[in-house]
Amino acid sequence: MDETEHQQQVDPAILRLARFKGHQLAGKFGFARHDDEDIQQDLLLDYLRRSRSFESHRCSRRTFGQRVINNRVATLIEAQKAACRDHRVQRISLDQSPDDQTDSNLPRLDQILFRVAKPCSQRSADSQLNLRLDVERILIRLPSALVSICRLVMACDSAMDVAATAGISRATLYRRLGQVRAAFAEAGLGG
């Protein structure tokens, strides 16, 4: 189907609903005020993709479109509320100096990096070397499948990414991570 055929299929009521929902979501649930056109396009694109599966004996095209648009709106809101990008989390610039001068006049990013690096920098060079040797000693004893999981965990952002890269289910990943944790705890490195 070319673009003109798609435009002919879209009921004006569906266009109005997409426009209304776009205006309704803009500025809420973490969407910016100027996102209304992007939201409308997303809603209409989803409608056009799904319109291929429309079955006239189940409902009217208008009802189908309303359900598709409303379901997409719910999915967009759910995605915005996801923990990794929760719109309710305070958004601040990491370059901005803090309002409260408790830590220092360093930008927030420097403060965060300082806090993360602090425990490691407090260890002596000998202590860091010993820790590295202990970790390597434990990894040598582990089966190769568990060692590869350890390397993936250090390289990937999420358990889902690790499982996908390793080609295993998340349940299998968590089971293997439990075995790794047990090996480290047995060697006295549980913390």
C-alpha positions as CSV (number, residue, x, y, z in Angstrom):
1,M,0.0,0.0,0.0
2,D,1.3,3.4,-0.8
3,E,0.9,6.5,1.4
4,T,-2.3,7.8,-0.4
5,E,-4.1,4.5,0.3
6,H,-3.2,4.8,4.0
7,Q,-4.5,8.3,4.2
8,Q,-7.8,7.3,2.6
9,Q,-8.2,4.5,5.2
10,V,-7.8,6.7,8.3
11,D,-11.2,7.8,9.5
12,P,-11.4,11.5,10.4
13,A,-12.7,10.4,13.9
14,I,-9.5,8.4,14.4
15,L,-7.4,11.4,13.4
16,R,-9.3,13.6,15.9
17,L,-8.9,11.0,18.6
18,A,-5.1,10.8,18.0
19,R,-4.8,14.6,18.0
20,F,-6.9,14.8,21.2
21,K,-4.8,12.1,22.9
22,G,-1.6,13.7,21.8
23,H,-2.7,17.0,23.4
24,Q,-3.9,15.2,26.5
25,L,-0.5,13.4,27.1
26,A,1.7,16.3,26.2
27,G,3.2,17.8,29.4
28,K,2.1,14.8,31.5
29,F,3.7,11.4,32.5
30,G,7.1,12.8,31.6
31,F,6.3,13.9,28.1
32,A,7.3,17.4,27.2
33,R,4.7,20.0,26.3
34,H,6.0,20.1,22.7
35,D,5.7,16.3,22.3
36,D,2.1,16.4,21.2
37,E,2.8,16.0,17.5
38,D,5.3,13.2,18.1
39,I,2.7,11.4,20.2
40,Q,0.0,11.9,17.5
41,Q,2.4,10.4,14.9
42,D,3.2,7.5,17.1
43,L,-0.5,6.8,17.7
44,L,-1.4,7.0,14.0
45,L,1.6,4.9,13.0
46,D,0.6,2.2,15.4
47,Y,-3.0,2.4,14.0
48,L,-1.7,2.0,10.5
49,R,0.5,-0.9,11.3
50,R,-2.3,-2.7,13.1
51,S,-5.0,-1.8,10.5
52,R,-3.7,-4.7,8.4
53,S,-5.1,-7.1,11.0
54,F,-8.5,-5.4,11.1
55,E,-11.4,-7.9,10.8
56,S,-14.7,-6.3,9.8
57,H,-16.8,-9.2,11.3
58,R,-15.5,-8.4,14.8
59,C,-16.1,-4.7,15.0
60,S,-16.3,-1.5,13.0
61,R,-13.2,0.2,11.7
62,R,-13.8,3.2,14.0
63,T,-14.1,0.9,17.1
64,F,-11.0,-0.9,16.0
65,G,-9.1,2.4,15.7
66,Q,-10.3,3.7,19.0
67,R,-9.1,0.5,20.8
68,V,-5.8,0.6,19.0
69,I,-5.2,4.2,19.9
70,N,-6.3,3.8,23.5
71,N,-4.1,0.7,24.0
72,R,-1.1,2.6,22.5
73,V,-1.8,5.5,24.9
74,A,-1.7,3.0,27.8
75,T,1.5,1.4,26.5
76,L,3.2,4.9,26.2
77,I,2.2,5.8,29.7
78,E,3.4,2.5,31.1
79,A,6.7,2.9,29.3
80,Q,7.1,6.4,30.8
81,K,6.4,5.1,34.3
82,A,8.9,2.3,33.9
83,A,11.5,2.4,36.8
84,C,14.4,3.0,34.5
85,R,12.9,6.3,33.1
86,D,10.3,7.2,35.7
87,H,9.1,10.7,35.0
88,R,8.6,11.4,38.7
89,V,12.4,11.2,39.3
90,Q,13.9,14.6,39.7
91,R,15.6,15.7,36.5
92,I,18.6,17.9,37.1
93,S,21.7,18.7,35.2
94,L,24.8,16.9,36.3
95,D,26.8,20.0,35.5
96,Q,24.8,22.2,37.8
97,S,26.2,23.0,41.3
98,P,24.1,21.7,44.1
99,D,21.7,24.1,45.9
100,D,22.7,22.7,49.3
101,Q,26.4,23.2,49.8
102,T,26.8,20.1,51.9
103,D,29.5,18.2,49.9
104,S,31.3,21.0,48.0
105,N,31.0,23.4,45.2
106,L,31.7,20.5,42.7
107,P,29.2,19.8,40.0
108,R,26.9,17.0,40.8
109,L,28.6,14.6,38.3
110,D,31.9,15.1,40.0
111,Q,30.3,14.5,43.4
112,I,28.7,11.3,42.2
113,L,31.9,10.0,40.7
114,F,33.8,10.9,43.9
115,R,31.3,9.0,46.0
116,V,31.6,5.9,43.7
117,A,35.3,6.0,43.5
118,K,35.9,6.8,47.2
119,P,35.7,3.2,48.5
120,C,38.2,2.0,45.9
121,S,40.6,4.9,46.5
122,Q,40.6,4.2,50.2
123,R,42.1,0.8,49.6
124,S,45.8,0.5,49.4
125,A,47.5,-0.6,46.2
126,D,48.3,-3.9,48.0
127,S,44.7,-4.4,49.1
128,Q,43.5,-3.8,45.5
129,L,46.0,-6.2,44.1
130,N,45.0,-8.8,46.6
131,L,41.3,-8.4,45.8
132,R,42.1,-8.7,42.1
133,L,44.1,-11.9,42.7
134,D,41.3,-13.3,44.9
135,V,38.7,-12.6,42.2
136,E,40.9,-14.2,39.5
137,R,41.5,-17.3,41.8
138,I,37.7,-17.7,42.2
139,L,37.0,-17.2,38.4
140,I,39.6,-19.9,37.6
141,R,37.7,-22.5,39.6
142,L,34.3,-21.6,38.0
143,P,33.1,-23.5,34.9
144,S,33.5,-21.5,31.7
145,A,29.8,-20.9,31.4
146,L,29.8,-19.1,34.7
147,V,32.9,-17.1,33.9
148,S,31.3,-15.9,30.6
149,I,28.2,-14.9,32.6
150,C,30.5,-12.8,35.0
151,R,32.1,-11.1,32.0
152,L,28.7,-10.3,30.4
153,V,27.4,-8.9,33.7
154,M,30.3,-6.5,33.9
155,A,29.8,-5.5,30.2
156,C,26.0,-5.2,30.0
157,D,23.5,-2.8,31.5
158,S,20.7,-5.2,32.5
159,A,19.9,-8.8,33.2
160,M,17.8,-8.9,30.1
161,D,20.8,-7.8,28.0
162,V,23.0,-10.4,29.6
163,A,20.4,-13.2,29.0
164,A,19.9,-12.2,25.4
165,T,23.6,-12.0,24.7
166,A,24.2,-15.4,26.4
167,G,21.2,-16.9,24.7
168,I,19.6,-18.1,27.9
169,S,16.5,-17.3,29.8
170,R,16.6,-14.8,32.7
171,A,15.6,-17.6,35.1
172,T,18.7,-19.5,34.0
173,L,20.8,-16.4,34.3
174,Y,19.6,-15.8,37.9
175,R,20.3,-19.4,38.8
176,R,23.9,-19.1,37.4
177,L,24.4,-15.8,39.2
178,G,23.3,-17.5,42.4
179,Q,26.1,-20.1,41.8
180,V,28.6,-17.3,41.2
181,R,27.6,-15.5,44.4
182,A,27.8,-18.8,46.3
183,A,31.4,-19.3,45.0
184,F,32.4,-15.8,46.1
185,A,30.7,-16.1,49.5
186,E,32.5,-19.5,50.0
187,A,35.8,-17.8,49.3
188,G,35.0,-15.0,51.8
189,L,34.2,-12.3,49.2
190,G,30.4,-12.3,49.7
191,G,30.2,-8.6,50.3
